Amino acid sequence: MATQTYDQGDMVRCSVTFADSNGTAADPTGLVFKVRNPAGTTTTYTYGVDVQLVKAAVGSYYVNVSVGTGSATAGVWVYRFEGSGTNAGAAEGRFVVAPSLVYA
């Protein structure tokens, strides 16, 4: 999977789909999303508590991550979805935010 590159100030959609043992889309019992910026700060969202973690359809979830501006936002961002209980699973990803000529 290729790592996508975004500009500072972009909104990046991170998404995941969970499935049961038959491969049919299914919801996990619990779900947490974590994202770490290049400065090392991790933000955690819990489904059902934080509105940022959105259910789009059965088994399908997303978070729109605002990468902001400023020199601390440029670099590699990493994220992880962690489903627990029934239909548990995990998925990780990364994206790159290019340095801005204005916010350098």
C-alpha positions as CSV (number, residue, x, y, z in Angstrom):
1,M,0.0,0.0,0.0
2,A,1.4,3.4,-1.0
3,T,1.7,6.1,1.6
4,Q,-0.3,9.2,0.6
5,T,1.1,12.7,1.0
6,Y,-1.1,15.6,2.1
7,D,-0.5,19.4,2.6
8,Q,-0.5,21.2,5.9
9,G,-4.1,22.3,6.6
10,D,-5.7,19.3,4.9
11,M,-8.4,17.0,6.4
12,V,-7.3,13.4,6.1
13,R,-9.9,10.6,6.2
14,C,-8.8,7.4,7.9
15,S,-11.1,4.5,7.5
16,V,-11.6,0.8,8.4
17,T,-14.0,-2.0,7.7
18,F,-14.5,-4.9,10.2
19,A,-15.8,-8.3,9.2
20,D,-17.0,-11.5,10.9
21,S,-15.4,-14.9,10.4
22,N,-17.4,-15.4,7.2
23,G,-16.1,-12.1,5.7
24,T,-19.4,-10.3,6.1
25,A,-19.2,-6.7,7.3
26,A,-19.8,-6.6,11.1
27,D,-19.4,-4.3,14.0
28,P,-16.9,-4.9,16.8
29,T,-18.2,-4.7,20.3
30,G,-15.9,-1.8,21.1
31,L,-13.8,0.5,19.0
32,V,-10.9,2.9,19.6
33,F,-9.0,5.0,17.1
34,K,-5.5,6.4,17.9
35,V,-3.5,8.9,15.8
36,R,0.1,10.0,16.5
37,N,1.4,13.2,14.9
38,P,5.1,13.7,13.9
39,A,5.7,15.5,17.3
40,G,4.8,12.3,19.1
41,T,1.4,13.4,20.5
42,T,-1.2,10.7,20.4
43,T,-4.9,11.4,20.3
44,T,-7.4,8.7,21.1
45,Y,-11.1,8.5,20.1
46,T,-13.6,6.0,21.4
47,Y,-16.7,5.0,19.4
48,G,-19.9,6.0,21.2
49,V,-18.1,8.6,23.2
50,D,-16.2,10.8,20.7
51,V,-18.2,12.2,17.8
52,Q,-15.0,12.2,15.6
53,L,-15.2,8.4,15.3
54,V,-18.0,7.9,12.9
55,K,-19.9,4.8,11.8
56,A,-20.6,5.0,8.1
57,A,-22.3,1.6,7.7
58,V,-22.2,-1.8,9.4
59,G,-18.6,-2.6,10.1
60,S,-17.4,0.6,8.4
61,Y,-15.9,3.5,10.4
62,Y,-13.8,6.6,9.8
63,V,-12.2,9.6,11.4
64,N,-11.4,12.9,9.7
65,V,-8.0,14.0,11.0
66,S,-7.2,17.7,10.7
67,V,-3.4,17.9,10.2
68,G,-3.3,21.7,11.0
69,T,-0.5,24.0,10.1
70,G,2.9,24.8,11.6
71,S,6.2,23.0,11.5
72,A,5.2,20.3,14.0
73,T,2.6,18.9,11.7
74,A,4.9,18.1,8.8
75,G,6.2,14.5,8.6
76,V,4.8,11.0,9.1
77,W,1.5,10.5,10.9
78,V,0.5,7.0,12.1
79,Y,-2.9,5.7,13.1
80,R,-4.6,2.5,14.4
81,F,-8.2,1.3,14.7
82,E,-8.6,-1.3,17.5
83,G,-11.9,-3.3,17.6
84,S,-12.6,-5.4,20.7
85,G,-15.0,-8.1,21.7
86,T,-17.1,-9.7,19.0
87,N,-15.6,-9.2,15.6
88,A,-12.4,-7.8,17.1
89,G,-9.6,-6.8,14.8
90,A,-7.1,-4.0,14.2
91,A,-5.8,-2.0,11.3
92,E,-3.0,0.5,11.1
93,G,-2.0,3.1,8.5
94,R,0.2,6.1,7.9
95,F,0.3,9.2,5.8
96,V,2.8,12.0,5.2
97,V,2.2,15.7,5.6
98,A,4.5,17.7,3.3
99,P,6.3,20.7,4.8
100,S,4.8,24.0,3.8
101,L,6.8,26.9,2.3
102,V,4.7,29.3,4.4
103,Y,4.7,27.5,7.7
104,A,8.4,26.3,7.6
